[in-house]
């Protein structure tokens, strides 16, 4: 596979995957395909934009004709599909956009790939369609504390302690789908289409479901960059309910490494879960973040806790997600490289050191720039 399309490559996770592939595989041609919606920002890839094996194409994944032409023009061998609407709050307000992008967009890519690859003498040989999904499609898990295991409230607890802190039930690759939000319902539907294209047409597909990502270049509507920025500007830190919801956190570069390994070595038609073995209650995560930001800004330790503001919980807010990545570890040898303490330190430092990037996002200047650049296209 030499000619690779990465959809959503100007977004948070996508930009890390694009950077990894461009730098690691100079013999590949990497095409970053992105619509440049509010969450897409080419500033995320300034460091590799002039590499000879990198190309950016502005395109809506729902534009079947345009993508089918791209498949032919660029002789595409592999697709890594990350483009998606992903913010649950937005999906509650505007489910139609999520259905269009996540479901019909994925179907558009699948059908274009099918038609092009089936037209080749070798057909599907050496081809691959890799679809990135989310743990939210599985629904929610009960919160239980195994006997003798207390929830960790520090970053120094072991990964095993974090993995068992809030229950012995986990999401496995065989867990039944039970989505609870328009976002997760749309992602679940797209997953089903990907698997159906393998079962019906023999397309070489792979699906992965990942836990919450964190790290550099994340759009600041998401919890960690939002709170870092709000602490810097002394703004309220809005916490849903009592902050009791539990999520498994994965450093974004570890996710990008997993995608690389699975794309090249994963088994066709398989599903792999990617998680950090790193569960945190939202309120505990927030307090660790506050402590880290205050220390790096020179504020009195914990002084920003006064900014915490409890707000009405959002509709359909699942209590606990927890990914089990054992299959990926055993079959392909992947595991997270960072303990959370190191990951959150790197993340906070990056946002504080890149305030110009953050200010450009929060002001909306980057959107105006792209609107002008691509006017009429």
C-alpha positions as CSV (number, residue, x, y, z in Angstrom):
1,X,0.0,0.0,0.0
2,X,1.8,3.1,-1.3
3,X,-1.0,5.7,-1.8
4,X,-2.9,6.3,1.4
5,X,-5.8,8.6,2.1
6,X,-6.3,9.7,5.7
7,X,-9.7,11.4,6.1
8,X,-10.1,14.0,8.8
9,X,-6.3,14.5,8.8
10,X,-6.5,18.2,9.8
11,X,-8.4,17.3,13.0
12,X,-7.0,16.3,16.4
13,X,-6.3,12.5,16.1
14,X,-6.0,12.7,12.3
15,X,-3.2,15.2,12.3
16,X,-1.2,13.0,14.6
17,X,-1.7,10.0,12.3
18,X,-0.8,12.1,9.2
19,X,2.4,13.3,10.8
20,X,3.4,9.8,11.9
21,X,2.8,8.3,8.4
22,X,4.5,11.2,6.5
23,X,7.6,11.0,8.7
24,X,7.8,7.3,9.1
25,X,7.0,6.2,5.6
26,X,8.8,8.5,3.1
27,X,8.1,5.9,0.3
28,X,4.3,6.4,0.8
29,X,2.2,9.2,-0.7
30,X,0.0,10.5,2.1
31,X,-3.1,12.4,1.1
32,X,-4.8,14.3,3.9
33,X,-8.5,14.7,3.0
34,X,-10.4,17.1,5.2
35,X,-13.5,19.4,4.7
36,X,-12.0,21.9,7.2
37,X,-15.0,22.3,9.3
38,X,-14.6,24.1,12.6
39,X,-12.6,21.3,14.1
40,X,-10.1,21.0,11.1
41,X,-7.0,23.2,11.2
42,X,-4.0,22.9,8.9
43,X,-1.9,24.7,11.5
44,X,-1.8,21.3,13.2
45,X,0.5,20.1,10.4
46,X,2.7,23.1,9.7
47,X,5.8,21.0,10.4
48,X,5.2,18.6,7.6
49,X,3.2,20.6,5.0
50,X,6.1,20.9,2.6
51,X,7.2,17.3,2.7
52,X,7.4,15.7,-0.8
53,X,5.2,12.7,0.2
54,X,2.4,14.9,1.6
55,X,-0.6,16.4,-0.1
56,X,-3.7,18.1,1.3
57,X,-7.1,17.9,-0.5
58,X,-10.1,19.9,0.7
59,X,-13.1,17.7,0.3
60,X,-16.4,16.6,1.9
61,X,-16.5,12.9,2.4
62,X,-20.1,13.0,1.4
63,X,-19.1,14.1,-2.1
64,X,-19.1,10.6,-3.7
65,X,-18.2,11.7,-7.2
66,X,-15.3,13.8,-6.0
67,X,-13.9,11.0,-3.9
68,X,-14.4,8.4,-6.6
69,X,-12.4,10.6,-9.0
70,X,-9.7,11.0,-6.3
71,X,-9.4,7.3,-5.9
72,X,-8.8,6.9,-9.6
73,X,-6.5,9.9,-10.0
74,X,-4.3,9.0,-7.1
75,X,-4.5,5.2,-7.5
76,X,-5.4,4.8,-3.8
77,X,-4.4,1.6,-2.1
78,X,-5.5,2.3,1.5
79,X,-8.0,4.5,3.4
80,X,-7.6,5.4,7.0
81,X,-11.0,6.9,7.9
82,X,-11.1,9.3,10.8
83,X,-13.3,12.1,9.5
84,X,-16.3,12.4,11.7
85,X,-18.5,14.8,13.8
86,X,-17.5,13.8,17.3
87,X,-18.8,16.2,20.0
88,X,-21.7,14.6,21.9
89,X,-23.2,18.0,22.9
90,X,-23.3,19.1,19.3
91,X,-25.0,15.8,18.3
92,X,-27.8,16.4,20.8
93,X,-28.5,19.8,19.2
94,X,-28.0,18.8,15.6
95,X,-28.4,15.0,15.0
96,X,-28.9,15.5,11.2
97,X,-25.4,16.7,10.6
98,X,-24.0,13.8,12.6
99,X,-26.0,11.3,10.6
100,X,-25.0,12.9,7.3
101,X,-21.3,13.0,8.0
102,X,-20.7,9.9,10.0
103,X,-23.1,7.6,8.2
104,X,-23.6,8.8,4.7
105,X,-20.0,10.1,4.5
106,X,-18.7,6.7,5.5
107,X,-21.0,5.0,3.0
108,X,-19.7,7.4,0.2
109,X,-16.1,6.4,0.9
110,X,-17.0,2.7,1.0
111,X,-18.8,2.7,-2.3
112,X,-16.2,4.7,-4.1
113,X,-13.4,2.4,-2.8
114,X,-15.5,-0.6,-3.8
115,X,-16.1,0.6,-7.4
116,X,-12.5,1.6,-7.9
117,X,-10.8,-1.5,-6.4
118,X,-13.2,-3.9,-8.1
119,X,-12.2,-2.3,-11.5
120,X,-8.5,-3.2,-11.0
121,X,-7.0,-6.5,-12.3
122,X,-5.9,-7.3,-8.8
123,X,-9.2,-6.1,-7.3
124,X,-8.9,-6.0,-3.4
125,X,-5.4,-7.6,-3.2
126,X,-3.1,-5.3,-1.3
127,X,-5.9,-2.9,-0.4
128,X,-7.3,-1.9,3.0
129,X,-10.2,0.2,4.4
130,X,-9.5,1.1,8.0
131,X,-12.4,2.7,9.9
132,X,-11.7,4.4,13.3
133,X,-14.7,4.3,15.7
134,X,-15.3,5.0,19.4
135,X,-16.0,3.1,22.6
136,X,-19.3,5.1,22.9
137,X,-21.0,2.7,20.6
138,X,-21.0,0.0,23.3
139,X,-23.2,2.1,25.7
140,X,-22.4,2.3,29.4
141,X,-21.0,0.1,32.1
142,X,-22.0,-0.2,35.7
143,X,-19.9,1.4,38.4
144,X,-18.7,-1.2,40.9
145,X,-15.7,-1.3,43.1
146,X,-14.0,-4.8,43.2
147,X,-13.3,-6.0,46.7
148,X,-10.0,-4.6,48.1
149,X,-9.5,-2.1,45.2
150,X,-10.0,1.6,46.0
151,X,-10.4,4.1,43.2
152,X,-7.0,5.9,42.7
153,X,-7.0,9.7,43.0
154,X,-3.4,10.3,42.1
155,X,-1.5,10.0,38.8
156,X,1.0,7.6,40.4
157,X,-1.3,4.7,40.7
158,X,-0.5,1.7,38.5
159,X,-2.3,1.0,35.2
160,X,-3.7,-2.1,36.8
161,X,-5.2,-0.1,39.7
162,X,-6.7,2.4,37.3
163,X,-8.0,-0.4,35.1
164,X,-9.8,-2.1,38.0
165,X,-10.7,1.0,40.0
166,X,-14.3,1.4,39.0
167,X,-15.4,-2.1,38.0
168,X,-14.6,-5.5,36.6
169,X,-16.8,-5.1,33.5
170,X,-15.1,-3.8,30.3
171,X,-15.9,-3.2,26.7
172,X,-14.5,-6.1,24.6
173,X,-14.5,-6.5,20.8
174,X,-17.5,-8.8,21.2
175,X,-19.6,-6.4,23.4
176,X,-23.0,-5.7,21.9
177,X,-23.7,-2.2,20.6
178,X,-26.0,-0.1,22.7
179,X,-25.5,3.6,21.7
180,X,-27.2,6.3,23.8
181,X,-26.5,9.5,22.0
182,X,-27.0,10.7,18.4
183,X,-23.2,10.8,18.0
184,X,-22.7,7.2,19.2
185,X,-25.7,6.0,17.2
186,X,-24.3,7.6,14.0
187,X,-20.9,6.0,14.7
188,X,-22.5,2.6,15.4
189,X,-24.3,2.8,12.1
190,X,-21.1,3.6,10.2
191,X,-19.4,0.7,11.8
192,X,-22.2,-1.6,10.6
193,X,-21.8,-0.4,7.1
194,X,-18.1,-1.0,7.1
195,X,-18.5,-4.6,8.3
196,X,-21.4,-5.1,5.8
197,X,-19.1,-4.1,2.9
198,X,-16.7,-6.9,4.0
199,X,-19.4,-9.5,4.4
200,X,-21.3,-8.5,1.2
201,X,-18.5,-7.5,-1.2
202,X,-15.4,-9.0,0.3
203,X,-13.9,-5.5,0.9
204,X,-10.8,-5.8,3.2
205,X,-11.9,-3.8,6.2
206,X,-10.8,-3.3,9.8
207,X,-12.6,-1.4,12.6
208,X,-11.1,-0.1,15.8
209,X,-12.9,1.4,18.8
210,X,-10.9,3.7,21.0
211,X,-11.3,5.4,24.3
212,X,-11.1,9.2,25.1
213,X,-8.0,10.7,23.5
214,X,-6.0,13.6,25.0
215,X,-2.9,15.5,23.9
216,X,-1.7,18.4,21.7
217,X,-3.9,19.9,18.9
218,X,-7.2,18.9,20.4
219,X,-10.1,21.3,19.6
220,X,-10.8,23.3,22.8
221,X,-14.5,22.3,23.2
222,X,-13.2,19.1,24.7
223,X,-12.6,18.8,28.4
224,X,-8.9,18.9,28.8
225,X,-7.9,21.8,26.5
226,X,-11.0,23.7,27.5
227,X,-10.2,23.5,31.2
228,X,-6.5,24.3,30.6
229,X,-7.5,27.5,28.7
230,X,-10.2,28.4,31.2
231,X,-7.7,28.2,34.1
232,X,-5.3,30.4,32.2
233,X,-8.0,33.0,31.7
234,X,-9.6,32.5,35.1
235,X,-12.9,31.4,33.6
236,X,-15.4,28.9,35.1
237,X,-14.7,25.2,34.8
238,X,-18.2,23.7,34.0
239,X,-18.5,20.1,35.4
240,X,-21.6,18.0,34.4
241,X,-23.6,16.7,37.4
242,X,-21.2,15.9,40.2
243,X,-18.3,14.9,38.0
244,X,-18.9,11.2,38.7
245,X,-18.7,10.0,35.1
246,X,-15.7,7.7,34.4
247,X,-13.7,7.6,31.2
248,X,-10.6,5.8,30.0
249,X,-8.0,8.2,28.8
250,X,-5.5,7.4,26.0
251,X,-2.6,9.7,24.9
252,X,-3.2,10.6,21.2
253,X,0.3,9.6,20.0
254,X,-0.2,6.2,21.5
255,X,-3.4,5.9,19.5
256,X,-1.6,7.0,16.3
257,X,1.0,4.2,16.9
258,X,-1.8,1.7,17.4
259,X,-3.4,2.8,14.1
260,X,-0.1,2.4,12.3
261,X,0.4,-1.1,13.7
262,X,-3.2,-2.2,13.0
263,X,-3.2,-0.7,9.5
264,X,-0.1,-2.7,8.5
265,X,-0.5,-5.9,10.6
266,X,-4.1,-6.2,11.7
267,X,-6.3,-9.0,10.4
268,X,-8.9,-8.3,7.8
269,X,-12.5,-8.1,9.1
270,X,-11.3,-7.9,12.7
271,X,-12.2,-5.4,15.4
272,X,-9.6,-4.1,17.8
273,X,-10.2,-2.1,20.9
274,X,-7.7,0.6,21.8
275,X,-7.7,1.9,25.3
276,X,-5.3,3.4,27.9
277,X,-6.0,1.2,30.9
278,X,-6.4,4.5,32.6
279,X,-9.9,5.2,34.1
280,X,-10.6,8.5,35.8
281,X,-13.7,10.1,37.3
282,X,-14.1,13.4,35.6
283,X,-13.8,15.4,38.9
284,X,-10.6,13.6,39.9
285,X,-9.1,14.2,36.4
286,X,-10.0,17.9,36.7
287,X,-8.3,18.2,40.0
288,X,-5.1,16.7,38.7
289,X,-5.3,19.0,35.8
290,X,-5.8,22.0,38.0
291,X,-2.9,21.1,40.2
292,X,-0.6,20.7,37.1
293,X,-1.7,23.9,35.4
294,X,-1.4,25.9,38.7
295,X,2.1,24.6,39.2
296,X,3.2,25.4,35.7
297,X,1.7,28.9,35.8
298,X,3.1,29.7,39.2
299,X,-0.3,29.9,40.9
300,X,-0.8,28.7,44.5
301,X,-1.4,24.9,44.4
302,X,-5.0,24.1,43.8
303,X,-6.1,27.7,43.8
304,X,-8.0,27.2,40.6
305,X,-10.4,24.7,42.2
306,X,-12.5,27.7,43.1
307,X,-13.3,28.0,39.3
308,X,-15.2,24.6,39.4
309,X,-18.8,25.2,38.6
310,X,-21.3,22.3,38.6
311,X,-23.8,22.4,35.8
312,X,-26.9,20.4,34.9
313,X,-25.9,17.0,33.5
314,X,-26.3,16.5,29.8
315,X,-29.0,14.2,28.4
316,X,-28.0,10.6,27.9
317,X,-24.7,11.0,29.7
318,X,-23.2,7.5,30.1
319,X,-21.8,6.8,33.5
320,X,-18.7,4.7,32.7
321,X,-16.7,3.6,29.7
322,X,-13.8,1.2,30.0
323,X,-11.9,-0.4,27.1
324,X,-10.1,-3.7,27.3
325,X,-7.2,-3.7,24.9
326,X,-5.9,-7.2,25.7
327,X,-6.5,-8.5,22.2
328,X,-4.5,-5.7,20.6
329,X,-1.7,-6.2,23.1
330,X,-1.5,-10.0,22.6
331,X,-1.9,-10.2,18.9
332,X,0.0,-7.1,17.7
333,X,2.2,-6.2,20.7
334,X,0.9,-2.7,21.2
335,X,0.6,-1.1,24.6
336,X,0.4,2.5,25.9
337,X,3.8,4.1,26.2
338,X,2.9,6.8,28.7
339,X,1.7,6.7,32.3
340,X,-1.0,9.3,32.8
341,X,1.2,11.5,35.0
342,X,3.7,11.9,32.1
343,X,1.0,12.3,29.5
344,X,-1.0,15.0,31.3
345,X,2.3,16.9,32.1
346,X,3.2,16.9,28.4
347,X,-0.3,17.9,27.4
348,X,-0.6,20.8,29.8
349,X,2.9,22.1,28.9
350,X,2.0,22.0,25.2
351,X,-1.1,24.1,25.5
352,X,0.6,26.6,27.7
353,X,3.6,26.8,25.3
354,X,1.3,27.2,22.3
355,X,-1.0,29.9,23.4
356,X,-0.9,31.5,20.0
357,X,-2.4,28.3,18.5
358,X,-5.1,28.2,21.2
359,X,-5.9,31.9,20.8
360,X,-6.2,31.5,17.1
361,X,-8.7,28.7,17.6
362,X,-10.8,30.4,20.3
363,X,-11.0,33.7,18.3
364,X,-12.2,31.9,15.2
365,X,-9.5,33.6,13.1
366,X,-8.4,30.3,11.5
367,X,-11.9,29.7,10.1
368,X,-12.0,33.1,8.5
369,X,-8.6,32.4,6.9
370,X,-9.7,29.1,5.4
371,X,-13.0,30.5,4.2
372,X,-11.1,33.2,2.3
373,X,-8.5,30.7,1.0
374,X,-11.0,28.2,-0.4
375,X,-13.7,30.7,-1.4
376,X,-15.7,29.3,-4.4
377,X,-14.1,25.8,-4.1
